[in-house]
């Protein structure tokens, strides 16, 4: 079965709720663009991670700086995440999202300046994109033109976003690359066998 359109994307809704609650809370406690506030709420900060606060590899993916960053990522999660959850199911999508986000945080941490702060769901979103791309690539022949078109669209979307990341300032493209790597690895582990109904 390709995907279940009647299946509600409960994991996506839960992620969006967590993002919204944290964004609102950081705004209340000093502003979502305040680095100190973000660090207090779990942003990726190399010094603290080196001291054993490894949970920041997870929490950083639920924080956002500014409304535009928050809104854009939430929209991407809703679109890409809903598709991935409908295809792969709740548990497998959650695994891909979390695994990709943590991988993104780990790669980002390697290249993060000593006192740099990294946040955002972009790595997990790129991982979701990679997993969807892997699915449509593996089954491109069985899914026919639908599969090929979706794979091409996802590939172009990922490349364009990476290009914008390299051209812009303040964008954690290493995190994006880490998310892509994590998404590919996770997809290999959980992509289901294709059956046609």
trRosetta pair geometry for C-beta under 8 A, 3 or more apart (Angstrom, degrees):
i j d omega theta_ij theta_ji phi_ij phi_ji
1 4 6.8 36 141 -59 133 82
1 195 5.8 -2 -16 75 55 91
1 196 7.7 125 -81 -123 35 18
1 197 5.2 2 -93 3 83 121
2 87 6.9 -51 161 -122 59 87
2 143 7.0 102 -110 -115 118 110
2 194 7.8 21 -88 -143 60 92
2 196 8.0 29 -39 -113 87 61
3 7 7.9 -115 171 35 78 120
3 83 7.5 -47 -127 -164 165 60
3 86 4.2 55 -178 132 120 95
3 87 4.3 -54 -93 -86 109 60
4 7 4.0 64 103 -12 114 116
4 86 5.8 -149 60 -166 60 77
5 86 6.4 33 -94 -158 39 135
7 85 7.3 -147 118 132 115 90
7 86 5.6 154 67 -123 110 69
7 89 7.6 -76 176 -115 161 56
7 90 8.0 -136 172 -45 122 89
8 13 7.5 -6 156 -15 101 133
9 12 3.8 8 142 24 118 123
9 13 6.2 137 101 -20 75 85
9 81 6.4 115 -177 124 140 89
9 82 4.3 -100 -42 -119 160 71
9 85 4.3 110 -127 75 93 148
9 86 6.7 -58 -73 -48 98 82
9 93 8.0 -69 -145 102 92 169
10 13 5.5 -53 -148 37 35 113
10 14 6.3 37 153 -22 67 105
10 85 7.9 -173 36 180 54 147
10 90 6.1 -4 55 -115 102 124
11 14 5.6 -53 -149 35 32 113
11 15 6.4 34 153 -20 65 104
11 81 7.3 -131 99 174 94 115
11 85 5.6 -176 47 -111 111 134
11 90 5.2 151 -31 -151 116 78
11 93 5.5 159 68 93 152 117
11 94 4.9 -129 -136 -71 145 94
11 97 7.3 169 150 14 126 150
12 15 5.8 -54 -148 35 31 110
12 16 6.3 29 155 -17 65 108
12 77 6.2 159 -149 150 90 91
12 78 6.2 109 173 -115 126 47
12 81 4.1 142 -105 121 109 123
12 82 5.3 -19 -37 -71 172 68
12 85 5.7 -116 -28 -11 108 150
12 93 7.8 -40 -49 140 85 144
13 16 5.8 -57 -148 39 30 111
13 17 6.3 33 153 -22 64 106
14 17 5.6 -53 -149 34 31 113
14 18 6.5 30 154 -17 65 103
15 18 5.8 -54 -150 36 32 110
15 19 6.3 33 152 -19 65 107
15 62 7.7 -136 -159 -111 74 95
15 77 5.9 -131 107 179 130 142
15 81 6.9 -118 50 -154 145 165
15 97 7.0 -87 -86 167 149 156
15 121 7.7 100 170 -125 120 143
16 19 5.6 -52 -145 37 31 114
16 20 6.2 32 156 -20 65 108
16 74 5.6 88 -129 -149 93 101
16 77 6.2 173 -73 100 88 132
16 78 6.6 45 -78 -72 137 92
17 20 5.8 -56 -146 37 29 111
17 21 6.3 27 157 -17 65 107
18 21 5.9 -57 -146 38 29 109
18 22 6.2 21 159 -12 65 110
18 62 5.3 -57 131 -149 113 131
19 22 6.1 -65 -149 42 25 105
19 23 6.0 25 157 -21 65 111
19 62 5.6 -136 -88 -161 64 73
19 64 6.7 44 -165 -11 100 121
19 70 6.8 155 162 -153 108 90
19 73 7.3 -152 -152 102 150 113
19 74 5.8 -179 104 -88 150 102
19 77 7.6 161 -16 20 156 163
19 121 6.8 -33 -99 -41 131 138
20 23 5.7 -54 -142 36 28 111
20 24 6.3 26 159 -15 63 108
20 70 8.0 106 -99 180 53 121
20 74 7.5 64 -63 -106 87 144
21 24 6.0 -57 -148 39 27 109
21 25 6.2 25 155 -19 63 111
22 25 5.6 -55 -143 38 31 111
22 26 6.2 29 160 -17 66 105
22 41 6.5 132 -161 169 102 136
22 62 5.4 98 15 137 161 100
22 63 5.8 -101 142 -95 134 64
22 64 7.9 113 100 16 106 80
23 26 6.1 -56 -147 37 27 106
23 27 6.5 31 153 -21 62 107
23 32 5.8 4 -152 -95 70 145
23 63 7.7 147 -78 -146 65 49
23 64 5.5 -11 -96 51 108 106
23 70 4.8 74 -118 -125 148 145
24 27 5.6 -56 -152 34 31 115
24 28 6.5 31 152 -20 65 106
25 28 5.6 -54 -150 34 34 112
25 29 6.2 10 160 -1 68 113
25 41 7.1 143 104 -117 114 139
26 29 6.0 -66 -136 50 31 97
26 30 7.3 -60 -177 59 61 76
26 31 7.0 -23 145 115 81 18
26 32 4.3 86 108 -94 121 73
26 34 7.7 -170 175 47 97 94
26 37 5.4 118 -157 144 89 120
26 38 6.6 39 -142 -84 138 63
26 41 5.6 -79 -86 -11 104 163
26 63 6.9 90 -46 -144 154 98
27 31 6.2 26 -131 -115 47 35
27 32 5.3 -22 -68 -29 72 97
29 37 5.7 151 105 -141 94 115
29 40 7.6 -115 130 88 137 137
29 41 7.8 137 69 -58 140 119
30 34 4.7 -75 132 50 104 160
30 36 7.1 -59 129 82 155 97
30 37 4.1 -169 77 -77 120 132
31 34 4.3 98 75 -17 97 107
31 37 6.1 154 64 16 58 158
32 37 7.2 -107 -103 100 26 132
32 38 7.2 74 -164 -75 51 98
32 63 7.6 -180 -153 -176 95 84
32 64 6.2 6 177 94 134 65
32 65 5.5 175 139 -130 88 37
32 66 6.0 -163 94 -40 111 29
32 67 7.8 120 55 -51 142 52
32 70 7.1 -8 154 -46 165 127
33 65 4.9 85 -104 -169 62 91
33 66 5.2 44 -69 -57 108 85
34 37 4.0 66 85 9 109 114
34 38 6.7 171 88 -13 57 85
35 38 5.6 -58 -148 38 33 112
35 39 6.2 34 155 -21 68 105
35 43 7.5 -105 -161 62 62 166
35 117 4.9 164 -148 10 101 157
36 39 5.8 -52 -147 35 31 111
36 40 6.4 33 153 -20 63 106
37 40 5.7 -57 -153 35 31 113
37 41 6.5 13 155 -7 65 111
38 41 5.9 -67 -147 45 30 102
38 42 8.0 -80 172 59 57 48
38 43 3.9 48 143 -43 94 138
38 63 5.7 120 -147 164 93 145
38 65 6.8 -22 -79 -82 144 95
38 117 5.9 102 94 168 128 140
38 119 5.7 -94 -169 -47 130 147
39 42 8.0 158 -172 22 25 11
39 43 4.9 -66 -85 47 44 111
39 45 5.1 40 -126 -46 104 146
39 48 7.3 143 -166 -11 103 148
39 117 6.1 -92 -67 -117 93 127
41 59 7.4 -158 139 157 64 125
41 63 6.0 134 104 -100 116 131
42 55 7.2 -71 -140 118 108 94
42 56 5.6 -175 -172 -118 68 71
42 59 3.0 -67 164 126 139 140
42 60 6.2 -141 132 -62 84 52
42 62 7.6 14 88 57 134 100
42 63 6.4 174 76 -37 90 131
43 56 6.9 8 102 -157 26 111
43 59 7.7 -85 -54 107 20 99
43 60 5.4 73 -149 -115 40 90
43 63 5.7 -90 -84 73 78 159
43 117 4.9 21 140 -169 139 103
43 118 6.8 154 178 67 92 38
43 119 4.7 -59 -126 -68 95 107
44 49 6.9 8 -158 -47 70 132
44 56 5.2 137 -103 148 51 109
44 57 6.9 66 -105 -94 104 42
44 60 4.0 10 -34 -90 90 157
44 105 5.4 -166 -92 -150 139 98
44 108 6.3 58 121 101 164 125
44 109 6.1 -119 -179 -80 123 91
44 112 6.9 -145 128 -81 113 164
44 117 6.8 137 73 -164 63 51
44 118 4.1 -27 66 65 122 91
44 119 6.6 -177 15 -70 87 52
45 48 4.6 49 85 21 105 111
45 49 6.6 166 79 -16 51 89
45 53 8.0 8 62 80 91 134
45 56 6.6 -90 27 -168 70 161
45 116 7.8 -173 -126 91 58 46
45 117 5.6 -14 -88 -107 86 77
46 49 5.6 -60 -142 37 31 110
46 50 6.1 30 161 -20 67 107
46 109 5.9 142 -98 -157 86 85
46 112 5.3 -179 -50 93 118 120
46 113 7.9 -147 3 96 141 34
46 114 6.3 -110 70 -150 138 36
46 115 7.8 -99 43 -79 107 21
46 116 6.9 52 -7 54 113 80
47 50 6.0 -58 -153 35 26 111
47 51 6.8 21 150 -15 61 109
47 114 7.2 55 -56 176 97 73
47 115 7.3 12 -23 -101 122 59
48 51 5.5 -58 -152 37 36 112
48 53 4.4 -23 152 39 93 138
48 56 6.4 94 100 -30 115 154
49 52 7.9 177 -178 37 30 11
49 53 5.6 -88 -93 70 39 80
49 54 6.3 80 -151 -94 81 47
49 56 5.5 -107 -81 56 94 129
49 57 7.1 89 -125 -48 125 86
49 109 6.2 -66 77 -138 167 138
53 56 5.2 50 129 -17 99 112
54 57 5.8 -18 178 3 66 114
55 58 5.7 -53 -171 38 57 109
55 59 5.9 43 141 -15 84 110
56 59 5.6 -58 -127 46 40 103
56 60 5.6 53 171 -38 72 103
56 105 7.4 178 121 -174 70 139
57 60 6.8 -41 -142 17 15 113
57 102 5.0 54 146 -142 108 79
57 105 4.1 153 -150 105 68 142
57 106 6.1 29 -138 -59 126 75
57 109 7.4 -50 -98 -35 93 138
58 61 6.7 -66 -176 21 36 107
58 98 7.2 3 -131 -156 97 94
58 101 7.0 73 -134 113 50 118
58 102 6.0 -10 -82 -88 68 97
58 105 7.5 -101 -48 6 27 163
59 62 6.1 -66 -166 35 50 107
59 63 7.0 41 146 -22 77 109
60 63 6.0 -65 -155 31 41 111
60 105 5.4 129 56 -111 132 122
60 118 6.1 37 -174 103 142 77
60 119 5.0 -134 -168 -115 82 57
60 120 7.4 -15 152 26 84 44
61 101 3.8 2 -87 -163 164 127
61 102 7.8 -75 -25 -56 137 48
61 104 7.2 97 -92 68 114 123
61 105 6.7 -93 -48 -52 98 115
61 119 7.8 -178 -83 -168 20 56
61 120 6.9 -25 -135 99 47 32
61 121 5.2 79 179 -103 79 58
61 123 6.5 -92 -109 56 109 104
61 124 5.2 80 -165 -22 136 126
62 121 7.0 54 -92 -72 33 98
63 119 4.1 -69 90 -158 105 128
63 120 7.0 -62 84 -52 64 37
64 69 4.6 178 -175 113 101 104
64 70 3.9 140 103 -81 151 75
64 73 6.1 -156 -101 34 132 139
64 119 6.4 -168 -87 130 26 118
64 120 5.8 77 -105 -104 69 70
64 121 7.3 -32 -72 -2 103 92
65 69 5.1 35 65 41 62 160
65 119 6.2 121 -30 66 96 128
65 120 7.4 -54 9 -65 88 100
66 69 4.8 89 67 11 88 106
66 70 6.8 -158 96 -5 44 93
67 70 5.5 -61 -146 43 32 113
67 71 5.8 27 161 -18 71 111
68 71 6.0 -56 -138 40 26 106
68 72 6.0 24 163 -17 64 112
69 72 6.3 -58 -141 38 22 107
69 73 6.4 14 163 -10 59 113
69 120 6.5 -87 176 -108 116 113
70 73 6.4 -68 -150 41 22 104
70 74 6.2 18 159 -17 63 113
71 74 5.8 -58 -144 39 28 110
71 75 6.3 29 157 -21 64 106
72 75 5.9 -54 -150 34 28 111
72 76 6.5 27 153 -17 63 107
73 76 5.6 -55 -148 38 34 112
73 77 6.2 37 153 -22 67 104
73 120 6.3 -157 -83 -163 154 88
73 121 4.5 124 179 53 131 110
73 122 6.3 -91 -109 -64 113 67
73 125 6.5 -134 -148 -40 82 144
74 77 5.5 -50 -145 35 33 113
74 78 6.3 36 154 -22 64 104
74 121 7.9 93 -67 39 49 149
75 78 5.7 -53 -149 33 31 112
75 79 6.4 21 157 -11 65 108
76 79 6.0 -59 -144 41 30 104
76 80 5.7 0 171 10 70 116
76 81 7.9 86 127 -14 57 94
76 121 7.8 171 76 102 114 114
76 125 4.9 29 127 -144 128 142
77 80 6.7 -63 -124 55 20 90
77 81 4.5 11 -179 -10 61 134
77 121 6.2 -18 -65 136 122 151
77 124 7.9 23 -102 103 102 111
77 125 6.2 -94 -74 -93 69 102
77 128 7.9 115 -123 12 58 163
78 81 6.4 -28 -89 46 10 105
78 82 5.9 13 173 -22 50 116
79 82 6.4 -64 -151 31 13 106
79 83 6.9 5 155 -11 54 109
80 83 5.9 -60 -153 37 32 110
80 84 6.2 26 154 -15 68 110
80 125 6.2 98 62 -156 147 82
80 128 4.9 113 137 117 118 128
80 129 6.0 -45 -149 -71 146 72
80 132 6.7 -117 -160 -18 92 149
81 84 5.7 -57 -143 41 32 108
81 85 5.9 29 159 -19 68 109
81 93 6.8 100 -163 -180 75 128
81 97 7.0 37 -120 -89 107 130
81 125 7.8 -72 -50 -114 95 73
81 128 5.9 -56 -84 -144 64 161
82 85 5.9 -55 -141 39 27 109
82 86 6.3 27 158 -20 62 108
83 86 5.9 -58 -149 36 27 109
83 87 6.4 19 156 -13 63 110
83 132 6.4 39 110 -111 118 137
84 87 5.9 -62 -148 40 30 107
84 88 5.7 -13 171 16 70 117
84 93 4.9 129 122 -121 99 108
84 96 6.8 -114 170 75 138 147
84 97 8.0 140 101 -57 146 97
84 128 5.1 -108 -30 -162 160 100
84 131 6.1 64 -133 91 126 121
84 132 5.5 -97 -85 -67 94 102
85 88 6.6 -69 -122 56 23 84
85 89 7.0 -50 -169 127 57 8
85 90 6.2 34 -157 -94 101 47
85 93 4.1 -33 -94 -37 69 171
87 132 7.4 116 37 -115 154 82
87 135 6.3 71 148 172 148 167
88 92 4.0 -116 157 94 109 124
88 93 5.0 140 77 -56 116 79
88 96 7.1 41 102 -7 168 137
88 131 7.4 -22 -46 151 153 129
88 135 7.6 -118 -64 -83 103 146
88 190 6.5 57 -162 130 124 113
88 191 7.3 -75 -109 -113 109 49
88 192 6.8 166 -129 -8 64 105
89 92 5.0 72 64 22 91 105
89 93 6.6 -166 84 -9 40 94
89 192 7.9 77 -2 -38 115 135
90 93 6.2 -68 -151 38 21 106
90 94 6.3 18 158 -18 63 111
91 94 5.7 -56 -148 36 29 112
91 95 6.4 31 154 -20 64 105
92 95 5.6 -49 -148 34 34 114
92 96 6.4 34 153 -18 65 104
92 190 4.3 162 -145 166 107 135
92 192 7.5 -96 -62 -39 171 97
93 96 5.7 -55 -149 37 33 110
93 97 6.1 32 155 -20 67 109
93 128 7.6 35 -156 -121 86 103
94 97 5.8 -56 -144 37 29 111
94 98 6.1 18 162 -10 66 110
95 98 6.3 -62 -142 43 24 101
95 99 5.7 20 163 -15 65 117
95 186 6.1 173 126 -159 90 117
95 189 7.8 -106 135 94 136 123
95 190 6.0 138 79 -56 136 157
96 99 6.0 -60 -136 43 22 108
96 100 5.9 21 164 -18 62 114
96 127 6.0 176 164 139 82 107
96 128 6.2 106 126 -97 118 62
96 131 4.7 5 -155 -63 145 161
96 183 6.2 52 -172 -130 100 69
96 186 4.3 145 -116 129 68 140
96 187 6.6 52 -116 -67 122 66
96 190 6.6 -121 -56 51 98 141
97 100 6.1 -60 -145 38 20 108
97 101 6.3 19 157 -19 60 112
97 124 4.9 44 -166 -171 70 115
97 127 6.8 147 -117 88 33 122
97 128 6.1 17 -92 -68 77 105
98 101 5.7 -57 -146 37 29 112
98 102 6.3 25 159 -15 65 107
98 124 7.3 12 -77 -120 21 121
99 102 6.0 -58 -148 38 27 107
99 103 6.2 28 154 -18 63 109
99 127 7.0 180 87 -177 76 152
99 182 5.3 -179 130 179 79 108
99 185 7.2 -125 147 87 129 104
99 186 4.4 143 82 -83 141 128
100 103 5.7 -56 -146 39 30 112
100 104 6.2 35 154 -23 65 106
100 123 6.1 -180 144 141 83 79
100 124 4.9 121 92 -125 104 50
100 126 6.9 -170 173 78 127 70
100 127 2.1 -5 -144 -85 152 176
100 128 6.7 -142 40 -34 164 58
100 130 7.3 162 -116 42 132 119
100 131 7.6 -100 -56 -29 137 114
100 179 4.8 55 171 -154 99 72
100 182 3.8 154 -118 103 50 119
100 183 4.6 32 -102 -62 128 75
100 186 6.1 -82 -50 3 86 144
101 104 5.6 -52 -148 34 29 114
101 105 6.5 30 153 -19 63 104
101 121 7.0 -42 -109 -140 116 60
101 123 5.4 116 -124 92 47 104
101 124 3.6 -3 -69 -69 95 106
101 127 6.8 -104 -39 15 52 145
101 179 7.0 21 -86 -110 36 98
101 182 7.5 -130 9 106 27 161
102 105 5.6 -51 -148 35 34 113
102 106 6.4 36 152 -22 65 104
102 182 7.1 151 64 -129 67 151
103 106 5.7 -53 -148 34 32 113
103 107 6.4 25 157 -12 66 105
103 123 7.1 -168 79 167 72 122
103 127 7.0 118 53 -89 120 132
103 178 5.0 -173 133 165 77 90
103 179 6.5 141 84 -95 99 34
103 181 5.9 -141 157 85 135 94
103 182 2.9 170 42 -72 149 124
103 185 7.3 148 -85 38 158 131
104 107 6.1 -58 -146 40 29 104
104 108 6.0 31 155 -21 64 112
104 122 7.3 180 -173 90 155 71
104 123 2.2 78 -152 -166 173 148
104 124 6.6 -108 11 -42 142 54
104 126 7.0 120 -90 52 131 116
104 127 6.9 -111 -39 -37 114 115
104 175 4.3 56 177 -170 97 74
104 176 7.1 41 -135 -67 115 16
104 178 4.0 142 -114 93 41 108
104 179 3.8 14 -76 -59 121 82
104 182 6.2 -86 -34 9 73 139
105 108 5.6 -57 -144 40 28 115
105 109 6.2 36 155 -29 64 105
105 118 7.2 160 -131 102 69 125
105 123 6.7 -164 -37 55 59 165
105 175 6.9 29 -78 -128 34 102
105 178 7.3 -147 19 117 27 150
106 109 5.7 -51 -150 28 27 115
106 110 7.1 35 150 -25 59 98
106 178 6.4 175 64 -159 74 141
107 110 5.8 -46 -160 21 37 116
107 111 7.3 4 155 7 64 105
107 123 8.0 164 49 -130 109 133
107 174 5.3 -153 135 159 96 90
107 175 6.5 160 81 -100 97 37
107 177 6.3 -123 139 86 153 89
107 178 2.8 -169 32 -82 135 125
107 181 7.0 112 -51 37 148 134
108 111 6.5 -80 -158 51 33 90
108 112 5.7 49 149 -52 73 107
108 118 4.8 171 153 161 137 170
108 123 7.1 -95 -33 -68 125 142
108 172 5.3 19 -128 179 120 128
108 174 5.1 141 -102 97 54 101
108 175 3.8 17 -72 -75 122 90
108 178 6.0 -101 -29 13 75 148
109 112 5.3 -40 -135 10 32 123
109 118 7.4 -130 -72 35 59 141
110 174 7.2 -134 63 167 93 142
111 174 4.4 166 44 -60 141 173
112 116 4.3 -148 -178 75 87 126
112 118 5.6 -100 -104 -24 129 124
112 172 8.0 -4 -91 -129 91 116
112 174 8.0 -140 -52 68 67 140
113 116 3.8 106 52 -32 83 114
118 172 5.2 84 -137 -95 112 155
118 175 6.2 168 -175 -61 134 139
120 123 7.3 112 98 0 86 82
120 172 7.0 164 44 35 130 125
120 175 7.3 98 71 123 108 155
121 124 5.1 -58 -169 47 73 112
121 125 5.6 79 131 -29 88 102
122 125 5.4 -57 -146 37 33 114
122 126 6.2 33 156 -19 68 103
122 172 7.1 147 64 66 136 98
122 175 6.2 82 83 112 106 116
122 176 5.7 -48 139 -86 113 84
122 179 6.7 -140 123 -18 63 159
123 126 5.8 -52 -148 36 31 109
123 127 6.4 34 150 -20 62 105
123 172 7.8 -45 -52 105 102 117
123 175 4.4 -90 -67 165 114 90
123 176 6.2 -129 -94 -88 62 31
123 178 5.7 -15 -141 82 122 96
123 179 3.2 -175 -169 -63 60 116
123 182 7.3 50 164 32 100 135
124 127 5.4 -51 -149 35 34 117
124 128 6.5 39 150 -22 64 100
124 179 6.0 -107 -42 -133 19 120
125 128 5.6 -49 -151 32 34 113
125 129 6.5 38 148 -19 63 102
125 179 6.9 15 56 170 51 154
126 129 5.4 -49 -150 34 36 117
126 130 6.4 39 150 -22 66 103
126 158 6.7 99 -143 -132 85 98
126 161 7.4 -156 -95 102 100 138
126 176 4.9 128 -51 -158 161 69
126 177 7.8 -50 139 -56 158 15
126 179 3.5 99 68 100 108 125
126 180 4.9 -61 151 -56 112 73
126 183 6.5 -138 121 -16 62 138
127 130 5.5 -51 -147 34 33 112
127 131 6.4 34 153 -19 65 103
127 179 4.2 -107 -38 -179 85 80
127 180 6.6 -141 -84 -78 51 21
127 182 4.7 -36 -109 87 125 98
127 183 3.1 174 -159 -62 56 97
127 186 6.6 47 -180 28 114 135
128 131 5.7 -52 -148 35 32 111
128 132 6.4 31 153 -16 64 105
128 183 6.3 -107 -20 -118 18 128
129 132 5.8 -58 -150 39 30 109
129 133 6.1 31 152 -19 65 108
129 154 5.7 168 -168 -166 85 101
129 157 6.6 -136 -143 97 132 115
129 158 5.2 154 140 -80 140 106
129 180 7.4 -40 77 -104 103 79
129 183 6.6 13 61 180 58 173
130 133 5.5 -54 -146 38 31 114
130 134 6.2 34 153 -21 65 104
130 158 7.2 90 -71 -108 69 149
130 179 7.3 169 -3 131 126 72
130 180 4.7 137 -66 -149 136 60
130 181 7.8 -106 -130 -18 174 12
130 182 7.7 126 56 73 146 55
130 183 3.0 121 62 97 117 128
130 184 4.9 -77 162 -51 128 70
130 187 6.5 -138 121 -17 83 134
131 134 5.6 -51 -148 34 31 113
131 135 6.5 34 152 -22 63 103
131 183 4.6 -113 -34 -174 80 94
131 184 7.5 -151 -74 -77 55 29
131 186 6.1 -44 -87 88 119 102
131 187 3.9 177 -127 -77 72 110
131 191 7.5 -176 -166 -73 85 97
132 135 5.6 -51 -150 32 33 114
132 136 6.4 20 158 -9 67 107
132 150 7.5 -101 160 157 103 111
132 154 5.5 -160 102 -115 108 153
133 136 6.1 -61 -145 43 29 102
133 137 6.0 29 156 -22 66 111
133 151 5.9 93 -149 -141 66 71
133 154 4.3 -159 -80 115 89 134
133 155 6.0 111 -132 -64 127 71
133 158 6.9 -32 -51 -20 148 143
134 137 5.7 -57 -141 37 28 111
134 138 6.1 27 162 -20 65 108
134 183 7.5 -179 -7 138 123 89
134 184 6.0 143 -65 -127 134 63
134 187 3.9 108 66 132 151 155
134 188 7.1 -94 -176 -56 152 64
134 191 6.4 -121 118 -65 110 144
135 138 6.2 -58 -148 35 24 107
135 139 6.5 -18 167 20 61 111
135 187 6.6 -121 -45 -156 77 121
135 191 5.5 -175 -96 -130 81 118
136 139 6.5 -73 -136 59 27 84
136 140 6.0 62 156 -79 64 80
136 143 6.8 -80 -141 56 70 155
136 147 4.8 175 -159 -164 80 75
136 148 7.6 174 164 -71 104 17
136 150 4.5 -138 -122 95 154 107
136 151 3.9 -164 114 -65 116 85
136 154 6.7 138 37 16 140 137
137 140 5.7 -15 -147 -34 28 115
137 151 5.0 117 -69 -128 67 135
138 191 6.5 96 35 147 159 157
139 142 4.7 -59 -166 52 83 109
139 143 4.9 72 130 -18 97 109
139 147 5.5 -127 105 -129 78 148
139 194 4.9 128 -115 -68 133 148
140 143 6.2 -63 -133 49 23 100
140 147 4.3 -175 -125 123 46 118
140 148 5.0 80 -163 -76 105 70
140 151 5.7 -32 -93 -13 116 149
141 144 7.6 29 178 -71 28 38
141 147 7.5 -60 8 74 20 146
142 147 7.1 71 69 -25 61 159
142 194 5.4 114 103 121 156 157
142 196 7.3 -142 174 -55 107 114
143 146 5.1 -99 158 77 97 96
143 147 2.8 106 81 -43 123 121
143 148 7.6 177 90 -17 97 62
143 150 7.8 -45 127 30 145 124
143 194 7.6 -113 -52 -142 90 145
144 147 6.2 114 53 17 37 97
144 148 7.3 -79 136 1 34 100
145 148 5.7 -58 -144 41 36 110
145 149 5.9 36 159 -20 70 109
146 149 6.2 -59 -147 37 23 108
146 150 6.4 18 157 -14 61 111
147 150 5.9 -61 -147 39 28 108
147 151 6.3 28 157 -19 65 107
148 151 5.8 -54 -146 36 30 110
148 152 6.3 28 157 -16 65 107
149 152 5.9 -56 -147 38 29 110
149 153 6.2 30 155 -20 64 109
150 153 5.7 -54 -144 36 31 112
150 154 6.3 28 158 -17 65 107
151 154 6.0 -59 -148 38 29 108
151 155 6.2 30 155 -20 65 109
152 155 5.7 -55 -146 36 29 113
152 156 6.3 28 157 -16 65 107
153 156 6.0 -56 -148 38 28 109
153 157 6.2 30 154 -21 64 109
154 157 5.6 -54 -145 37 31 114
154 158 6.3 31 157 -19 65 106
155 158 6.0 -57 -149 36 28 109
155 159 6.3 22 157 -14 64 110
156 159 5.9 -60 -145 40 29 108
156 160 6.1 29 158 -20 66 109
157 160 6.0 -56 -144 36 26 110
157 161 6.3 21 159 -14 62 110
158 161 6.0 -61 -148 39 27 108
158 162 6.3 28 155 -19 64 108
158 180 6.8 99 -163 -105 130 122
159 162 5.7 -54 -147 37 31 112
159 163 6.3 33 154 -21 64 106
160 163 5.7 -55 -150 35 30 113
160 164 6.5 30 153 -17 65 104
161 164 5.7 -49 -145 36 34 111
161 165 6.4 40 152 -25 62 105
161 176 7.1 -160 126 -152 105 143
162 165 5.4 -55 -153 32 32 117
162 166 6.6 28 154 -17 66 103
162 173 6.6 90 -151 -148 69 109
162 176 6.1 174 -103 127 77 140
162 177 7.5 78 -125 -71 116 79
163 166 6.0 -55 -150 35 32 107
163 167 6.4 23 154 -13 65 111
164 167 5.7 -63 -146 43 32 108
164 168 5.9 21 160 -15 69 114
164 171 7.6 176 121 -108 75 174
165 168 6.1 -61 -137 40 25 103
165 171 4.3 -149 -147 133 74 139
165 172 7.8 -55 -161 71 119 30
165 173 4.0 133 139 -90 125 102
165 176 5.6 -95 -90 3 173 157
166 171 7.8 -91 -45 81 22 128
166 173 5.7 49 -69 -83 65 165
168 171 4.6 71 85 -13 110 130
171 176 7.8 5 159 -23 100 128
172 175 3.9 32 128 12 114 121
172 176 6.9 149 104 -18 67 82
173 176 5.0 -44 -150 32 47 118
173 177 6.3 49 151 -19 71 99
174 177 5.6 -50 -147 37 35 111
174 178 6.2 39 150 -20 64 105
175 178 5.4 -52 -145 38 32 115
175 179 6.3 38 153 -23 64 103
176 179 5.6 -53 -152 32 31 114
176 180 6.7 33 150 -19 63 102
177 180 5.6 -50 -152 32 35 113
177 181 6.5 35 151 -18 65 103
178 181 5.7 -53 -149 36 34 112
178 182 6.2 32 153 -17 66 108
179 182 5.6 -55 -144 40 31 111
179 183 6.1 34 155 -23 65 106
180 183 5.7 -54 -146 35 28 113
180 184 6.5 29 156 -20 63 104
181 184 6.0 -55 -152 33 30 110
181 185 6.5 25 153 -14 64 108
182 185 5.8 -57 -147 39 32 109
182 186 6.0 28 157 -17 68 111
183 186 5.8 -56 -140 41 28 109
183 187 6.0 32 158 -24 64 108
184 187 5.8 -54 -146 33 26 112
184 188 6.7 30 155 -22 61 103
185 188 6.0 -55 -157 30 30 112
185 189 6.8 24 150 -16 62 109
186 189 5.7 -62 -157 37 35 112
186 190 6.2 -14 164 15 72 114
187 190 6.7 -83 -137 52 26 81
187 191 5.2 36 177 -45 73 109
188 191 6.9 -21 -108 8 16 109
